[in-house]
Amino acid sequence: MGRLELILGFWGCRHEMDMEAGNTISIALCVLTKSNKNRYDSYCLKVVPRFETVKGLKEYLVQRSGEELKPAMTGEDFTLGYFGEGNKKFTIKSELQLAEALSLV
């Protein structure tokens, strides 16, 4: 299974929020390849809805950025993660972990 790093507040993707509703974010994706975990490509996604479920976010990412995600995917499956303070890596497997990641924005 590949790992997709969901990096919030990444320097390459300026944070923009829907000021009216406050329900969208801009995020940067770091896609790590299955063969080389030290190599990745990064992409900026703007106007991403704030999902409450990990499944919903994964489905959205596959639908919107499927081609870019292919290096990290095994079939339709991949792992989400993010960098917290001090570049510490965290995995997003539950809704609680997703909410924690989104609270950093």
Secondary structure in CASP SS format (residue, H / E / C, confidence):
PFRMAT SS
TARGET T0000
AUTHOR 0000-0000-0000
METHOD secondary structure of the structure
MODEL  1
M C 1.00
G E 1.00
R E 1.00
L E 1.00
E E 1.00
L E 1.00
I E 1.00
L C 1.00
G C 1.00
F C 1.00
W C 1.00
G C 1.00
C C 1.00
R C 1.00
H C 1.00
E C 1.00
M C 1.00
D C 1.00
M C 1.00
E C 1.00
A C 1.00
G C 1.00
N C 1.00
T E 1.00
I E 1.00
S E 1.00
I E 1.00
A E 1.00
L E 1.00
C E 1.00
V E 1.00
L E 1.00
T C 1.00
K C 1.00
S C 1.00
N C 1.00
K C 1.00
N C 1.00
R C 1.00
Y E 1.00
D E 1.00
S E 1.00
Y E 1.00
C E 1.00
L E 1.00
K E 1.00
V E 1.00
V E 1.00
P E 1.00
R C 1.00
F C 1.00
E C 1.00
T C 1.00
V H 1.00
K H 1.00
G H 1.00
L H 1.00
K H 1.00
E H 1.00
Y H 1.00
L H 1.00
V H 1.00
Q H 1.00
R H 1.00
S H 1.00
G H 1.00
E H 1.00
E H 1.00
L H 1.00
K H 1.00
P H 1.00
A H 1.00
M C 1.00
T E 1.00
G C 1.00
E C 1.00
D E 1.00
F E 1.00
T E 1.00
L E 1.00
G E 1.00
Y E 1.00
F E 1.00
G C 1.00
E H 1.00
G H 1.00
N H 1.00
K C 1.00
K E 1.00
F E 1.00
T E 1.00
I E 1.00
K C 1.00
S C 1.00
E H 1.00
L H 1.00
Q H 1.00
L H 1.00
A H 1.00
E H 1.00
A H 1.00
L H 1.00
S H 1.00
L C 1.00
V C 1.00
END
